[in-house]
Amino acid sequence: MSPEQFFELMLKELEVHTEMQPYYKFLGKKSSWHFRRNYFLQRLRYIHKYLVEGRKTGDAISIWDCGCGYGTTCLYLAMNGIATHGTTLEFYYETIQKRKEYWSKYGDTSLFSCTYENLFDSKPAPASYDWIIVQDTLHHLEPINDALQIFKDSLKAGGRVLSIEENGSNVIQRLKLYKYRGNNRIITIWDEKLQKDILIGNENIRSLASWQELFHNNGFGISDESVQYVRYYLPVSYRFSDPEQLLKQEQKIQSEAGLRREYLFFGLNFVAVKS
């Protein structure tokens, strides 16, 4: 199943599972529809490139989606015949089973398993995964060095971490977050289900250079060719331009090193390889 096919089916799902609509805002303002669609598909295409197209035919790979949320990425991989185990601490964990029932019409949802757990309490067995996905999650993991060591121990030799993040260098996002939380980048929250305090990063997004240093210090190397910046144009740009043309222009800008790429893109994707 292609990212585009998955997206169309997901739009129909949102009409059924209305509790997901505040998070996936595709059925909201029509003026931002193309903007949100482009962003969603760029990230899903990135996952498709490495985990669907990049997998050799017949190879069984083990994948852990750390912070799987609603399970969208895991469901997409299941639709492509790839097994994934997701872990989450999100309140919408209960929605996942209903989602699996919807998607069972289109693929084998038994390939997606999910548990509610904290990675610091329930460390995977050593060398048990080929890939770890962290989508909108890496900036929440604290202590971050401990988390990266758990990732390293959990991966097989040559294993990879696929990260889909916000770009911590983006000037607009940095101003927004400073107004929202100041310098209070790490907080403690009470987890009702686990009945304990959890330390989390408070939207603690970082620049590519910061991630490169953190991963290097914990036994990883970020592949330069894997680095991708996404979402350059603001929603207002889509009111006056063709969305596909904007996407092409955006991809051209991100392919060229410079200040625009580093400071004006909102999204940052990369793959870190276990040394």
C-alpha positions as CSV (number, residue, x, y, z in Angstrom):
1,M,0.0,0.0,0.0
2,S,1.4,3.4,-0.9
3,P,1.4,6.4,1.4
4,E,-1.2,8.1,-0.8
5,Q,-3.6,5.1,-0.6
6,F,-3.1,4.9,3.1
7,F,-3.9,8.6,3.5
8,E,-7.2,8.3,1.6
9,L,-8.3,5.4,3.7
10,M,-7.3,7.3,6.8
11,L,-9.5,10.2,5.9
12,K,-12.5,7.8,5.8
13,E,-11.4,6.4,9.1
14,L,-11.4,9.8,10.7
15,E,-15.1,10.1,9.9
16,V,-15.7,7.0,12.0
17,H,-13.1,7.5,14.8
18,T,-14.0,11.1,15.5
19,E,-12.0,11.3,18.7
20,M,-8.9,11.4,16.5
21,Q,-9.9,14.5,14.6
22,P,-8.5,17.1,17.0
23,Y,-5.0,15.4,16.5
24,Y,-5.3,14.7,12.8
25,K,-6.9,17.9,11.7
26,F,-7.5,16.9,8.1
27,L,-11.3,17.4,8.4
28,G,-10.9,20.9,9.9
29,K,-10.2,24.1,7.9
30,K,-10.2,23.5,4.2
31,S,-7.7,26.3,3.8
32,S,-5.0,24.2,5.5
33,W,-5.9,20.8,4.1
34,H,-3.2,20.7,1.4
35,F,-0.6,22.0,3.9
36,R,-1.4,19.3,6.4
37,R,-1.6,16.6,3.7
38,N,1.8,17.5,2.2
39,Y,3.4,17.4,5.7
40,F,1.8,14.1,6.6
41,L,2.8,12.4,3.3
42,Q,6.4,13.7,3.3
43,R,7.0,12.0,6.7
44,L,5.2,8.8,5.7
45,R,7.1,8.7,2.4
46,Y,10.3,8.9,4.5
47,I,9.3,5.8,6.5
48,H,8.3,4.1,3.3
49,K,11.7,4.8,1.7
50,Y,13.7,3.1,4.5
51,L,11.3,0.5,5.9
52,V,9.3,-0.6,2.9
53,E,11.4,0.1,-0.2
54,G,14.6,-0.4,1.7
55,R,13.8,-3.9,2.9
56,K,15.0,-6.7,0.8
57,T,12.3,-9.0,-0.5
58,G,11.6,-11.8,2.0
59,D,13.7,-10.3,4.8
60,A,12.1,-10.4,8.2
61,I,13.1,-7.3,10.1
62,S,12.2,-6.5,13.7
63,I,10.9,-3.0,14.5
64,W,10.1,-1.1,17.7
65,D,8.1,2.1,17.4
66,C,8.9,3.9,20.6
67,G,6.1,6.4,21.3
68,C,3.8,5.0,18.7
69,G,0.8,7.2,19.8
70,Y,-2.3,6.3,17.8
71,G,-0.3,3.6,16.0
72,T,-0.5,5.2,12.6
73,T,3.0,4.3,11.5
74,C,2.6,0.8,12.8
75,L,-0.6,0.4,10.9
76,Y,0.9,1.6,7.7
77,L,3.7,-0.9,8.0
78,A,1.2,-3.7,8.8
79,M,-0.6,-2.8,5.6
80,N,2.7,-3.4,3.8
81,G,3.2,-6.8,5.5
82,I,5.8,-5.6,8.1
83,A,5.5,-6.5,11.8
84,T,6.1,-3.7,14.4
85,H,5.8,-3.5,18.2
86,G,4.7,-0.2,19.5
87,T,5.0,1.3,23.0
88,T,3.3,4.4,24.2
89,L,2.4,6.4,27.3
90,E,-0.4,8.3,25.6
91,F,-4.0,8.5,26.8
92,Y,-5.4,7.4,23.5
93,Y,-3.9,4.0,23.8
94,E,-7.4,2.6,24.1
95,T,-8.2,3.8,20.6
96,I,-5.6,1.5,19.0
97,Q,-7.8,-1.6,19.2
98,K,-10.6,0.2,17.4
99,R,-8.2,1.3,14.8
100,K,-7.0,-2.2,14.2
101,E,-10.6,-3.3,13.6
102,Y,-11.0,-0.7,10.9
103,W,-7.7,-1.5,9.2
104,S,-8.2,-5.2,9.3
105,K,-10.3,-4.8,6.1
106,Y,-7.2,-3.7,4.2
107,G,-4.4,-5.8,5.7
108,D,-3.1,-8.0,8.5
109,T,-3.3,-5.8,11.6
110,S,-2.0,-8.7,13.8
111,L,1.4,-7.6,12.6
112,F,1.0,-4.6,14.9
113,S,1.3,-5.2,18.6
114,C,1.2,-2.5,21.2
115,T,1.9,-2.1,25.0
116,Y,1.5,0.8,27.4
117,E,4.9,1.1,29.1
118,N,7.8,3.4,29.9
119,L,11.0,2.4,28.1
120,F,13.0,3.1,31.3
121,D,11.0,0.6,33.2
122,S,10.7,-2.1,30.5
123,K,13.9,-2.3,28.6
124,P,13.8,-4.6,25.5
125,A,16.1,-7.6,25.4
126,P,19.6,-6.9,24.1
127,A,20.0,-7.0,20.4
128,S,16.3,-7.6,19.7
129,Y,15.6,-5.0,17.0
130,D,16.9,-4.0,13.5
131,W,15.1,-0.7,13.6
132,I,13.7,1.7,16.2
133,I,11.3,4.4,15.1
134,V,10.9,7.6,17.1
135,Q,8.3,9.9,15.6
136,D,7.6,13.1,17.5
137,T,9.0,11.3,20.5
138,L,12.7,11.8,20.7
139,H,12.4,15.3,22.2
140,H,10.2,13.8,25.0
141,L,12.7,11.2,26.2
142,E,14.5,12.1,29.4
143,P,17.1,11.5,30.5
144,I,18.0,11.5,26.8
145,N,21.4,9.8,27.2
146,D,19.9,7.0,29.1
147,A,17.3,6.6,26.4
148,L,19.9,6.5,23.7
149,Q,21.8,3.8,25.6
150,I,18.7,1.7,25.8
151,F,18.3,2.1,22.1
152,K,21.8,1.1,21.5
153,D,21.5,-2.0,23.7
154,S,18.2,-3.0,22.1
155,L,19.5,-2.8,18.5
156,K,21.4,-5.6,16.7
157,A,24.8,-4.9,15.2
158,G,24.3,-2.2,12.5
159,G,20.8,-1.4,13.8
160,R,19.2,1.9,13.0
161,V,17.1,4.6,14.7
162,L,14.7,6.4,12.3
163,S,13.8,9.7,13.8
164,I,11.1,12.1,12.6
165,E,11.4,15.3,14.6
166,E,10.7,19.0,14.8
167,N,13.7,21.1,13.7
168,G,15.0,22.7,16.9
169,S,16.8,25.4,14.8
170,N,13.6,26.8,13.3
171,V,13.4,30.4,14.4
172,I,9.5,30.6,14.5
173,Q,9.1,27.4,16.5
174,R,11.8,28.4,19.0
175,L,10.0,31.7,19.7
176,K,6.6,29.9,20.0
177,L,8.0,27.3,22.4
178,Y,9.9,29.9,24.5
179,K,6.6,31.8,24.9
180,Y,4.9,28.5,25.9
181,R,7.4,27.0,28.3
182,G,10.3,29.4,28.6
183,N,13.5,27.5,29.4
184,N,11.6,24.8,31.4
185,R,12.6,22.1,28.9
186,I,12.3,19.1,31.3
187,I,9.3,18.4,33.5
188,T,7.7,15.7,35.7
189,I,4.2,14.5,35.0
190,W,2.0,12.0,36.9
191,D,1.0,8.9,34.8
192,E,-2.4,7.7,36.0
193,K,-2.1,4.3,34.3
194,L,1.4,3.5,35.7
195,Q,0.7,5.3,39.0
196,K,4.0,7.1,39.1
197,D,5.8,10.3,38.1
198,I,7.4,10.3,34.7
199,L,10.3,12.6,33.6
200,I,9.7,14.0,30.1
201,G,11.1,16.5,27.7
202,N,8.8,19.5,27.6
203,E,8.8,20.0,23.8
204,N,12.6,19.8,24.1
205,I,13.4,20.0,20.4
206,R,17.0,20.2,19.3
207,S,19.0,21.2,16.2
208,L,20.6,18.6,13.9
209,A,24.0,19.5,15.3
210,S,22.7,18.8,18.8
211,W,21.3,15.4,17.8
212,Q,24.5,14.6,16.0
213,E,26.5,15.2,19.1
214,L,24.1,13.3,21.4
215,F,24.0,10.3,19.1
216,H,27.8,10.3,18.6
217,N,28.4,10.3,22.3
218,N,26.1,7.3,22.7
219,G,27.6,5.1,20.0
220,F,25.7,6.1,16.9
221,G,26.5,8.0,13.7
222,I,23.9,10.0,11.8
223,S,24.0,9.3,8.1
224,D,24.4,12.6,6.2
225,E,22.5,11.2,3.2
226,S,19.5,10.4,5.4
227,V,19.0,13.9,6.6
228,Q,15.9,15.5,5.3
229,Y,14.2,18.8,6.1
230,V,10.4,19.1,5.6
231,R,7.7,21.7,5.8
232,Y,9.1,25.0,4.6
233,Y,6.0,26.9,3.5
234,L,3.5,28.2,5.9
235,P,-0.3,27.4,5.5
236,V,-1.0,30.8,4.0
237,S,1.2,29.9,1.0
238,Y,-1.2,27.1,0.0
239,R,-4.0,29.6,-0.6
240,F,-2.4,31.0,-3.6
241,S,-0.2,28.3,-5.1
242,D,-0.5,24.8,-6.5
243,P,0.4,22.3,-3.6
244,E,2.4,20.0,-5.7
245,Q,4.5,22.8,-7.1
246,L,5.1,24.1,-3.6
247,L,6.3,20.6,-2.6
248,K,8.7,20.5,-5.5
249,Q,10.1,24.0,-4.6
250,E,10.4,22.9,-1.0
251,Q,12.3,19.8,-1.9
252,K,14.7,21.8,-4.0
253,I,15.4,24.2,-1.1
254,Q,16.0,21.4,1.3
255,S,18.5,19.8,-1.0
256,E,20.8,22.8,-0.9
257,A,22.8,23.6,2.3
258,G,22.2,27.1,3.6
259,L,20.5,29.2,6.2
260,R,17.0,28.7,4.8
261,R,17.3,24.9,5.2
262,E,18.7,25.1,8.7
263,Y,16.5,27.8,10.2
264,L,13.2,27.9,8.3
265,F,12.1,24.3,7.9
266,F,9.9,23.0,10.7
267,G,10.6,19.2,10.3
268,L,13.7,17.2,10.5
269,N,14.2,13.5,9.6
270,F,17.3,11.4,10.0
271,V,18.6,7.9,10.5
272,A,21.2,7.1,13.1
273,V,23.3,3.9,12.7
274,K,24.6,1.9,15.7
275,S,28.4,2.0,15.5
